[in-house]
């Protein structure tokens, strides 16, 4: 398993985990607004409603990550680590389905970039979790 020792090659993992939590909250809020405004012409269907629910859960998990990073409590980081793993897996499924359906290719490129950022954020939080002595499960 790959572990990071610093965030962005020069920042302590604790500060990096806090920054990851804040960034994910901001990104999730932007995603919620975007889906709320543009998803199904402002009237979300079941798929968009599930997306909105998951994003709210992910915002809560990012808040747990920020709290856990400030108080150095690895057990509170697990919620974020698991939610982000689920988010990455669903993004992979989304990318594959968009490739199969031949959705607009710039959108697929944006999804791939989002997946890479999501995986890096997960790796930062998991590395800090392992550095705090949390039980390593991968």
N, C-alpha and C positions, 0 to 999 in steps of 0.2 A: 504494500500500500504506500502511496506517495503521501508524504506529510510536508507541510510548509512550515518554515521557521519564522517567516515574516510575511506581512501583507504587502503586496506590490514591491517586493524586494528590499524595502527599507523601513517599514512601519511595524511596530510590535503587533503580535497577533491579537492581543486584547483590544487594542484600539481598532484594529482591522475588523474584528468581530462586531464591535459596536457600529463601525461604519457600514458593514454589510447589513446589519439589522436596519439601520436608518435608510440605506439605499433601497432595500427590499420593500420597506413600508412605502417609500415615495413611488417606486415603480408599480407596486400593487395598487396604490391609489390612482395613479395615472391610468393603469389598465382598467380599473373599475369605472372611472369617468368615461374612458373611451368606449367601453362596452355599453355603458348606460346610455350614452348619447347616440352611438352609431349602430349598436347591435339591434338588428331587426327593426330599424326605423324608430327606436326609442321605446318599443314595447318588447321586452325580452321574452324569448321562448324558454322552454325547459332547459335546454343546453346552456343558454346564457345565464339563467338563474342559478344553475349548478356552478357555473364558473364564478359568479358573484359570491356565492356562499363559500367556495373554496378560497377565493381571494381574501375574504374576511377572516377565515381561519388562518390563512398564511400571514396576514397582518398581525394577528394575535401571537402566532409563533415567533415572528420577528421581534415583537415586543418582549417575549420571554427570552430571546437570545440577548437582547440589549440588557435586560435585567440580570441575566445569568453572567454576562460578561463583566458587568459592573461589580457584582457581588462575588464573583468567582465560584459559581455553583454549577457544576457540570450537568447535574441531573435535569435542570431546567432547559438545557440546550437540546436535549433529545427531541423535544416537540418540533423545534425548528429543523433539525437535521432530517427527521422523518418526513415532514411536510415538504421540504425542498427536494428530497429524493422522489417523492410522489410527483411533484411538479415537473422535475426533469424527465421522468418516465412519460408523463402525459405530453410533454413537449416533443419527445421523440416520436410518439404515436401521431401527433398532429403534423409533424414534418413529413412522415411517411405517407399519411393520408393525403396531404396537400400535393406531394409529388405524384402519387397515383392519380389524383383527380386533375392534375395539371393546373393547379391554381397559379395565379400570377406570381412569377418567379422572384421578383423583388420582395414579396411577402415571405417567401420561403427563406430567402437570404436573411431577412430580419429575424425570423424564427430561429435560424441556426445561430446567429449572433447572440440572441437571447439565451439559447441553450448553453452556449459556451460561458457566458457571464454567470448563469445560474449554477453551472457545475463548479466554476471557480469560487463563487460565494459559498457553495456547499463545502468545498475543500478547505477553505479558510476556517469556517465554523467547526468542521470536523477535526481539523488539526489543533485548534484551540481546545476543543473538547478533550482530545487525547492528551494534550499537554497538561491539562488540569487533573488528569488521572482518571477520567471517565472510562468505564469498561469499553474496550475496543471491540466492535462487532463486525468490522469489515477488514 
